[in-house]
Amino acid sequence: MSDQGTPFDAWMKAGQDWAKSLSPEFADVMAKSMKGVEDLMPTMPKDVMDTFMGKGINAEGLDAKTRLLLTLQGLVIQGAVAEPQIKLTVRHAIEAGATQIEITETIALAGMFGGAAGMPKALELAGEVFKKDTDT
């Protein structure tokens, strides 16, 4: 392995370098301004999510848990760069009834469909939510 680490590390560094070349302050400002933002929004109760994101919209449609797992998959395929949104989605998916196994499988499946670069980071973020969920 080279001094740069894994191919994923090299890819991430290249992306960070590109963002800094466009606006050197932007990456630092975004990292600081978004830190902890996922904790600002309270977790919606399952019945509220079912009403507004699940069967309450369409009795024949997807339930809130499935919609949240699909949202998580999309966030991972985009590269897992929206860290607060991933943590928030994982937290809400758990509240909607998703298990840690279902969340982990969703992230792994996303890796197979274009999210390989984001999969390690998404697993790390989900792990932080799982740990926080069991600590409280």
N, C-alpha and C positions, 0 to 999 in steps of 0.2 A: 504494500500500500504506500502511496506517495505521502509527502508531507502535507498535502492538502486534505487528507482524510479520504472519505468515501466519495464516489461519483456524486451522490446526493449533496454532500457538503460543498463540493466544487460548484455544482449547479446553483445552490443557494447563494454562495458567495458571489457568483457571477451576476445573479439577479439583484443582490444588494448593491453591488458596485455600480450596476447600470442605473438603479434608482437614485443612488447618491450622485451620479454624474449629471442627472437631469436637474436635481435639486438637492444639494448636500444636506440641507437642514431638514428636508421633508421626512426622510426615514427616521431620524431621531425624534422629530416632533410627533409623528404618527405613533411610534412605539411608546412614547411617554403618555400621549393623550388617550390612547386606547387601553392602557394597562388597567386591569380591574373593572373595565366597563361592563363585563358580563355579570358582575356582582351587583350592579346598580338596578337591574331589572329583576323583580321577584319572580320566582317560579310560579307559573299559572297553575291552578288546580286542574286535575284531570278533567273534571266535568266542564270547566270553562273551555279547555282546549277541544274537547269533543263537540261542544256547541259551536265554536267559531272556526275550528280547523278540521273537524271530523264529520261525523254522521249528521250533525245539526245542519250542515250546509246541504248535504245530499244524502238521504238515507241509503241510497244505493252506492255511494262513493266510498272513498278510502277513509279509514279511521285516522284519528290524530297521530297515533303511534306510527303508522305506516307513512303518513305525510312527513313526519319529522325524520324518520329514517331515510326517506328519499331526499329530503333537504340536506341531511348530513352527507349523503353520498355525493350530491352536487358540490357541496363545499370542499370535499376531499378531492374530487376530480379537478376542481379549479386550482388545486395546489396547496390546499390547507393554509392559505395565507390570511384568512379571516379568523384569526384565533379566538377573539371574543365570541364571534358568531358560532363557531364550532362548539365551544364550551357551553354556550347558552342552549344550543340545539340538543346537545347530549343531556344536559340537565333536564330539559323539558321532555325529551324522549323517555328518560327514566321515569319521570312523573306520569307520563302517558302509558306506562306499563312495559316499556322495553327493558330487556335484561342486558347485563353487561355483555353476554355472549352475542345477543342480537346486534348490539352496537358495534362490537368488535368485528363481527362478520360483515356488517354493512361497510365498515371502513376497508376491510380486506377486499371485498367485492369491488369497491370503488377503485382500488389499486389495479385490478385486472382490466378496468375499462377506462384507462387514461389517467388514473390518479396515483400511479406508482411513486411519483416524486413527492406527493403530499401525504402518502399513507403513513410513513414513520412519524411525522409531526402530528398527524391527526390521532394516531394511537397514543402518543405521549399526552396530548391535550385531554383525550378521553380518560386516560389513566389518572390525570390530575383531578378530574371531576369525580371519578369513582372513589378516589382516596378521600376527597373532601366530603363526599356523600356518606362514606362509612365512618369518618371521624366525627361527624355531627350527630 
